[in-house]
Amino acid sequence: MPKYCLKKSQRDYMDNDPFYTLCIHENIWDVDIEYEHSLTYRGRRIQEIFAVVAVRRIYNRNPPAKVKAFNQFIALWRLVGAENEYCLRMKEKYFKTDFESKIYLIEQRFGFNIYNPEFEKIAARLDKYRITKNAP
């Protein structure tokens, strides 16, 4: 699984985080799981734990808009649901981005709702495997 441009500490954290073992779309493990850098800041990929999601290859290689939006939606919920210290640190670092507004826009455009029963499994994973305050 390529982890382009991530620091070793970030790769180590992700290797030990069970959230990254299952595809966020199908909630299954498969041999073709990849890490997708789903968010950008000022025209560049965000190289942070919260912005990277685990997806099967079919959801990473030139995905349709709805698939890409779902990847972003989950990454944003990872940030919002992270422990407070991590969340504040990332919001301070990416101060020109209103992450909550991005979630709202994606929800409005694609009809995603984390509290919808169809998202029950991924919502449980987001809650269970929250990003910790000491994440790199």
DOMARMI-485561 format. One record per residue (C-alpha): residue in one letter; x, z, y; residue number from 1; chain. Coordinates in steps of 0.5 Angstrom, whole numbers. Layout:
BEGIN
r  X  Z  Y  k  c
a  X  Z  Y  NUM  A
...
# end
This chain:
BEGIN
r  X  Z  Y  k  c
m  0  0  0  1  A
p  3  -2  6  2  A
k  3  3  12  3  A
y  6  -1  17  4  A
c  10  2  23  5  A
l  8  9  21  6  A
k  13  15  22  7  A
k  15  18  15  8  A
s  11  24  17  9  A
q  5  20  18  10  A
r  6  17  11  11  A
d  7  23  8  12  A
y  1  26  11  13  A
m  -3  21  8  14  A
d  0  21  1  15  A
n  -2  28  1  16  A
d  -9  27  4  17  A
p  -15  25  -2  18  A
f  -19  22  4  19  A
y  -14  16  3  20  A
t  -15  15  -5  21  A
l  -22  12  -4  22  A
c  -25  6  -1  23  A
i  -29  8  5  24  A
h  -34  2  4  25  A
e  -35  3  -4  26  A
n  -33  10  -4  27  A
i  -29  8  -11  28  A
w  -21  8  -13  29  A
d  -18  1  -14  30  A
v  -12  -2  -15  31  A
d  -12  -6  -9  32  A
i  -13  0  -4  33  A
e  -10  -2  3  34  A
y  -9  2  9  35  A
e  -12  -1  15  36  A
h  -10  0  22  37  A
s  -17  0  25  38  A
l  -17  1  32  39  A
t  -13  -1  38  40  A
y  -10  2  45  41  A
r  -8  -3  51  42  A
g  -8  -9  46  43  A
r  -4  -5  41  44  A
r  -5  -2  34  45  A
i  -6  5  35  46  A
q  -1  8  30  47  A
e  -4  15  28  48  A
i  -7  18  22  49  A
f  -14  18  25  50  A
a  -14  10  26  51  A
v  -12  8  19  52  A
v  -17  8  14  53  A
a  -17  6  6  54  A
v  -20  0  4  55  A
r  -20  -5  -1  56  A
r  -17  -11  0  57  A
i  -23  -15  1  58  A
y  -25  -11  7  59  A
n  -18  -12  10  60  A
r  -16  -19  10  61  A
n  -20  -22  16  62  A
p  -26  -18  15  63  A
p  -33  -20  18  64  A
a  -35  -17  25  65  A
k  -39  -12  21  66  A
v  -34  -10  16  67  A
k  -29  -9  22  68  A
a  -34  -5  26  69  A
f  -35  0  20  70  A
n  -27  1  19  71  A
q  -27  3  27  72  A
f  -33  7  26  73  A
i  -30  11  20  74  A
a  -24  12  24  75  A
l  -27  14  30  76  A
w  -31  19  26  77  A
r  -24  22  23  78  A
l  -22  23  30  79  A
v  -28  27  33  80  A
g  -29  31  26  81  A
a  -21  33  26  82  A
e  -19  40  28  83  A
n  -20  41  35  84  A
e  -12  42  37  85  A
y  -11  35  33  86  A
c  -17  32  37  87  A
l  -15  34  44  88  A
r  -8  32  43  89  A
m  -10  25  41  90  A
k  -15  25  47  91  A
e  -9  27  51  92  A
k  -5  21  49  93  A
y  -10  16  49  94  A
f  -13  19  55  95  A
k  -16  12  58  96  A
t  -20  11  52  97  A
d  -27  14  51  98  A
f  -28  15  44  99  A
e  -35  18  44  100  A
s  -37  12  48  101  A
k  -34  7  42  102  A
i  -38  11  37  103  A
y  -44  10  41  104  A
l  -43  2  42  105  A
i  -42  1  35  106  A
e  -48  5  33  107  A
q  -52  1  37  108  A
r  -49  -6  36  109  A
f  -49  -5  28  110  A
g  -54  0  27  111  A
f  -49  5  23  112  A
n  -51  13  23  113  A
i  -47  18  20  114  A
y  -53  22  18  115  A
n  -57  16  15  116  A
p  -57  18  7  117  A
e  -54  11  6  118  A
f  -47  14  9  119  A
e  -48  21  5  120  A
k  -42  20  1  121  A
i  -37  18  6  122  A
a  -40  23  11  123  A
a  -39  28  6  124  A
r  -31  26  5  125  A
l  -30  26  13  126  A
d  -33  33  13  127  A
k  -29  35  7  128  A
y  -22  32  8  129  A
r  -22  33  16  130  A
i  -15  32  19  131  A
t  -12  38  20  132  A
k  -9  41  27  133  A
n  -2  40  24  134  A
a  -2  33  22  135  A
p  3  29  25  136  A
# end
